[in-house]
Amino acid sequence: MNMPMTQAPDPKAIVEGAQLMTDALGEIWKSMSGLNLPTTALQNMQGDYLKQATDLWNQSLNQASAPGQAAPKASDRRFAAPDWAANPASAYQSQMYLLNARTLMQMADSVQGDEKTKQRIRFAVQQWVDAVAPSNYLALNPEALRKAVDSKGESLSQGIQHLVHDVKQGHMSQTDESLFEVGRNVATTEGSVVFENELFQLLEYKPLTAKVYERPMLFVPPCINKYYILDLQPENSLIRYTVAEGHRLFVVSWRNADESVEKATWDQYIEDAVLKAISVVQEISGSEKINTLGFCVGGTILATSLAVLAARGEKPAASMTLLTTFLDFSHTGVLDLFIDEPMVRLREMTIGDHAPNGGGLLKGQELASTFSMLRPNDLVWNYVVGNYLKGETPPPFDLLYWNSDSTNLPGPMFCWYLRNTYHENNLIKPGKLTVCGEKVDLGKIDAPAYIYASREDHIVPWESAYGNTQVLKGKVRFALGASGHIAGVINPPAKGKRSHWLGTTATLPAKAQEWFDKAKEHPGSWWTDWAAWLKSHAGKQIAAPKAPGNRTYKAIEPAPGRYVKQKA
């Protein structure tokens, strides 16, 4: 059986093929026309729309009357397969969809109102536009239909199997998860668990050099993800790289929260986790001063912890590195759309310390879904089409395996974080917050800092991360890497990929763009610049320890430990 993918349909078929799209778009046009849009702008958009729609219609008629003549190839990758251009009906549908999508986004951008309302409308329209793409539906996707015919229905059978599998596991597969196992082929750098409590395990890594720097290093990864983003494969592991550079490295591995810790607070994450980790690292290493690194929310937690210690007259940090981290939450990018007083209060009443049972869990899958919807075409619809419509098994990719390995959070801890950072931005207000019994002032952190941001980061916009340079009062070095929140950070030098920007002077102006205008772009990874900076704060070299821990803190089990293997 062969499907004539290049047969030219009559104009009636073209119209019928696009009717579903037209009806749906008509409804949203009506809805958006009721918004506060400038009359002139709306009239101009309508005029442009009619002209472009007429041109597309005439183009489709010409193609239909000339069998074998393919339409121009679409620039959008969703419609890049030859099947779309070869079939006049599909070509028309895809081009009309793109026209409607552009026009709707122009309307969303033209809405008058406060900035948050405008951004929410734009986000909602973008979600809708991405969802109704004809590529997402089997009946409208010529590439998926051809594959179904060529495989004699096998691709559809496989797609149904993938759908059933994903429903059972509770999330959409973004990679072939059966090929990965924590401790076997991800998170494999050799080390030991040397301490644990109900919130975290402390990992100490085996030295790879005969000598190590006298000041050890402590990593505080984000608690909304698992730590092994920093230790995916040996060739792209920041953990292994740091150890190979001669640092005695300790890493916090957060517990995947369950009902036993659902009432844990932000103060507990500071006092019983990070402050405890700092104390244990000092005791094991015998060094009063240690170097520290925090990634994403781990950086926020680390900075809060050091501010608490500063209020107590303690200054254990020889340096602080913050990777894609918010301290000043004035501009939080697209995540700000989800956060307002009613939303925060609802969370506090359902899973926070105001909940009937005094707390609950923020489920990891909810967090994962929220982050996926920030980039729906890449992280949702791409897999709907590939996994279910085409019946393809997604290729193995360690980063996406990590991305699907979600973590729960204690509700009270999350609600405190939500209100005092994203919603009220209290963390940068000296003395506003009391944490662990101390008034918090980030400006009292007396340690040189290395601030890294990623230029295309949609979670922590780089300009906001640059704002940390104005919050901290010590000596600061700022580096900007190419790519996004994760790929920009995980960029080993050996790969020779991407680039990074460094300032040409020691001065850090108040505005991020002023810094960028004078910065110099360097090829390759930022890791080498950070490693050189870190060595200057690491002290002299001493003989590497022959065994993990000490007499008080003995090895409990091999890294990566039990906590990181616990599923949400």
Secondary structure as GFF3:
##gff-version 3
##sequence-region A 1 568
A	DSSP	alpha_helix	11	33	.	.	.	ID=ss1
A	DSSP	alpha_helix	39	64	.	.	.	ID=ss2
A	DSSP	three_ten_helix	77	79	.	.	.	ID=ss3
A	DSSP	alpha_helix	82	86	.	.	.	ID=ss4
A	DSSP	alpha_helix	88	110	.	.	.	ID=ss5
A	DSSP	alpha_helix	115	131	.	.	.	ID=ss6
A	DSSP	three_ten_helix	134	136	.	.	.	ID=ss7
A	DSSP	three_ten_helix	138	140	.	.	.	ID=ss8
A	DSSP	alpha_helix	142	150	.	.	.	ID=ss9
A	DSSP	alpha_helix	154	169	.	.	.	ID=ss10
A	DSSP	three_ten_helix	177	179	.	.	.	ID=ss11
A	DSSP	beta_strand	191	196	.	.	.	ID=ss12
A	DSSP	beta_strand	200	205	.	.	.	ID=ss13
A	DSSP	beta_strand	211	213	.	.	.	ID=ss14
A	DSSP	beta_strand	217	220	.	.	.	ID=ss15
A	DSSP	three_ten_helix	227	230	.	.	.	ID=ss16
A	DSSP	three_ten_helix	234	236	.	.	.	ID=ss17
A	DSSP	alpha_helix	238	244	.	.	.	ID=ss18
A	DSSP	beta_strand	249	254	.	.	.	ID=ss19
A	DSSP	three_ten_helix	259	261	.	.	.	ID=ss20
A	DSSP	alpha_helix	266	268	.	.	.	ID=ss21
A	DSSP	pi_helix	269	274	.	.	.	ID=ss22
A	DSSP	alpha_helix	275	285	.	.	.	ID=ss23
A	DSSP	beta_strand	290	295	.	.	.	ID=ss24
A	DSSP	alpha_helix	297	311	.	.	.	ID=ss25
A	DSSP	beta_strand	317	323	.	.	.	ID=ss26
A	DSSP	three_ten_helix	333	338	.	.	.	ID=ss27
A	DSSP	alpha_helix	341	350	.	.	.	ID=ss28
A	DSSP	beta_strand	361	362	.	.	.	ID=ss29
A	DSSP	alpha_helix	364	372	.	.	.	ID=ss30
A	DSSP	alpha_helix	376	376	.	.	.	ID=ss31
A	DSSP	pi_helix	377	381	.	.	.	ID=ss32
A	DSSP	alpha_helix	382	383	.	.	.	ID=ss33
A	DSSP	pi_helix	384	389	.	.	.	ID=ss34
A	DSSP	alpha_helix	398	404	.	.	.	ID=ss35
A	DSSP	beta_strand	409	410	.	.	.	ID=ss36
A	DSSP	alpha_helix	411	417	.	.	.	ID=ss37
A	DSSP	pi_helix	418	423	.	.	.	ID=ss38
A	DSSP	beta_strand	434	435	.	.	.	ID=ss39
A	DSSP	beta_strand	438	439	.	.	.	ID=ss40
A	DSSP	three_ten_helix	442	444	.	.	.	ID=ss41
A	DSSP	beta_strand	449	454	.	.	.	ID=ss42
A	DSSP	alpha_helix	462	466	.	.	.	ID=ss43
A	DSSP	alpha_helix	468	471	.	.	.	ID=ss44
A	DSSP	beta_strand	476	481	.	.	.	ID=ss45
A	DSSP	three_ten_helix	493	495	.	.	.	ID=ss46
A	DSSP	beta_strand	499	502	.	.	.	ID=ss47
A	DSSP	alpha_helix	512	518	.	.	.	ID=ss48
A	DSSP	beta_strand	520	523	.	.	.	ID=ss49
A	DSSP	alpha_helix	527	535	.	.	.	ID=ss50
A	DSSP	beta_strand	541	543	.	.	.	ID=ss51
A	DSSP	beta_strand	557	558	.	.	.	ID=ss52
A	DSSP	three_ten_helix	563	565	.	.	.	ID=ss53
###
